[in-house]
Amino acid sequence: MLNEIQHIQETAQLLHTERQVEAALDTMARQINIALADKNPLVLCVMNGGIVVAGKLLPRLTMSLTLDAINASRYQNKTVGQTIAWVVKPSTTLKDRTVLIVDDILDAGITLKAIYDYCFEQGATAVYSAVLVNKLLDHEKPITADFIGLDVENHYVFGYGMDYKGYLRNAAGIYAAQQAQSL
């Protein structure tokens, strides 16, 4: 496995540098600070991918907020999405709260839509979503994010929380994996 990960890392194409990603996080934070200034949001970090984004974004947010986590995964350390597995649900009540979902990527939109619906089912009064990366697809998604850092073409990407088979979330930049499907 480590040989495969090393190969993916060595052959990857850099799409966005660390500097570009940090600038995108600054822009997202400014937008969120304006939109949610007086909302006292509950920030829901989508695990595991959203941990880096949330960790980088939270110190940039200036409003009062609380933090919790949710883990609904379609990929489960694979390169192809499957059915959603609800691993962890928030311990904080969502009833009568404004919720900000923070995740690494809006890919097909199935997971984000399921989390969005879950928040309303639990009584949230408003739900917003912030994603570091929006993958550009040739079809409509079931949901769009309210705050988007960067767009990427339809590549398998890793870095800044996004993984390749559970690895490379810690890459400082956003990379497109070459030959990800053929290995």
C-alpha positions in Angstrom: 0.0 0.0 0.0 2.8 2.5 0.9 4.4 2.0 -2.5 1.0 2.9 -4.1 0.7 6.0 -2.0 4.2 7.0 -2.8 3.6 6.6 -6.5 0.4 8.6 -6.3 2.2 11.4 -4.4 5.1 11.5 -6.8 3.0 11.5 -10.0 0.3 13.9 -8.8 -0.4 17.2 -10.5 -0.4 20.3 -8.2 -3.7 22.1 -8.8 -3.6 24.7 -6.0 -0.6 25.7 -3.9 -0.7 26.1 -0.2 -0.7 29.9 -0.6 -3.7 29.7 -2.9 -5.6 27.4 -0.5 -4.8 29.7 2.4 -6.1 32.7 0.4 -9.2 30.8 -0.4 -9.8 30.1 3.3 -9.3 33.8 4.1 -12.0 34.7 1.5 -14.4 32.0 2.8 -13.9 33.3 6.3 -14.7 36.9 5.3 -17.9 35.7 3.6 -19.0 33.5 6.5 -18.2 36.3 9.0 -20.6 38.6 7.2 -23.3 36.1 6.6 -23.4 34.6 10.0 -22.2 37.5 12.2 -25.2 37.4 14.5 -26.4 33.8 14.1 -24.4 32.0 16.8 -23.9 29.0 14.5 -23.2 25.4 15.4 -20.3 24.5 13.2 -20.5 20.8 12.1 -17.1 19.5 11.0 -17.6 16.6 8.6 -15.1 14.0 9.6 -12.6 13.0 8.5 -12.0 15.2 5.5 -13.4 18.4 7.0 -11.0 18.3 10.0 -8.2 20.2 8.2 -10.6 22.8 6.7 -12.4 23.3 10.0 -9.1 23.6 11.8 -7.9 26.2 9.4 -11.2 28.1 9.1 -12.3 28.3 12.8 -9.5 30.7 13.9 -10.5 33.0 11.0 -14.2 33.2 12.2 -15.1 36.1 14.5 -18.6 35.3 15.6 -19.6 33.4 18.7 -20.0 29.7 17.7 -20.0 26.2 19.0 -18.4 23.2 17.4 -19.4 19.5 16.9 -18.7 16.8 14.4 -20.6 14.5 12.1 -19.2 11.6 10.1 -21.2 10.4 7.2 -19.0 8.8 4.6 -19.6 7.5 1.1 -15.9 6.7 0.3 -14.7 4.9 3.5 -11.0 5.2 2.4 -11.8 4.0 -1.1 -11.7 5.9 -4.4 -15.3 5.2 -5.4 -18.4 6.3 -3.4 -20.8 3.8 -2.0 -23.9 4.1 0.2 -23.7 6.6 3.1 -22.4 5.2 6.4 -23.5 7.2 9.4 -20.5 6.8 11.7 -20.9 9.7 14.2 -23.8 12.0 14.7 -23.5 15.3 16.6 -24.0 15.3 20.4 -25.1 18.9 20.4 -28.8 19.5 19.7 -29.5 21.0 16.3 -33.0 22.2 17.3 -33.5 25.9 16.8 -29.9 26.4 15.7 -28.2 27.8 12.7 -25.8 25.2 11.4 -22.7 25.6 9.3 -21.5 22.4 7.8 -17.8 22.4 7.0 -16.3 19.9 4.7 -13.3 19.4 2.4 -15.0 18.8 -0.9 -18.3 19.0 -2.7 -18.0 16.1 -5.1 -21.3 14.5 -6.3 -23.1 16.2 -3.5 -24.8 13.1 -2.1 -23.2 13.2 1.3 -23.5 16.9 1.8 -27.2 16.7 0.8 -27.8 13.9 3.3 -26.1 15.9 6.1 -28.1 19.0 5.1 -31.4 17.1 5.3 -30.4 15.5 8.6 -29.8 18.9 10.1 -33.3 20.1 9.2 -34.8 16.8 10.4 -33.2 17.5 13.7 -34.8 20.9 13.9 -32.2 23.3 12.6 -33.7 26.7 11.7 -31.1 27.4 9.0 -28.3 25.3 7.4 -25.3 26.7 5.5 -22.4 24.8 4.0 -18.8 25.6 3.5 -16.5 23.5 1.3 -12.9 24.1 0.5 -13.2 22.5 -2.9 -16.1 22.3 -5.4 -15.6 19.6 -8.0 -16.8 20.8 -11.4 -18.9 18.0 -12.9 -20.8 17.7 -16.2 -24.2 17.3 -14.5 -26.2 19.0 -11.8 -25.6 18.2 -8.2 -28.4 17.7 -5.6 -27.0 20.6 -3.5 -24.7 23.6 -3.9 -22.5 25.0 -1.1 -23.0 28.4 0.3 -19.3 29.1 0.7 -16.7 27.7 -1.7 -13.0 28.1 -1.5 -11.8 26.7 -4.9 -13.1 24.9 -7.9 -11.3 21.9 -9.5 -12.0 20.0 -12.6 -13.2 16.4 -12.3 -10.0 14.8 -11.0 -9.5 12.5 -8.0 -8.0 15.1 -5.6 -6.1 14.9 -2.3 -4.6 17.3 0.2 -6.0 19.7 2.8 -8.2 17.0 4.3 -9.0 15.1 1.1 -7.5 11.7 0.9 -6.4 9.0 -1.4 -7.4 5.6 0.2 -7.1 7.2 3.7 -3.7 8.7 3.0 -2.3 12.1 1.9 -4.9 14.3 3.8 -1.9 16.2 5.2 -0.5 17.3 1.8 0.1 21.0 1.8 -1.7 21.9 -1.4 -4.4 20.3 -3.6 -3.3 17.7 -6.0 -4.9 15.6 -8.7 -4.0 11.9 -8.5 -2.8 10.5 -11.8 -3.9 7.0 -12.6 -5.9 6.8 -9.4 -8.5 4.5 -10.9 -6.1 2.1 -12.5 -4.0 1.2 -9.5 
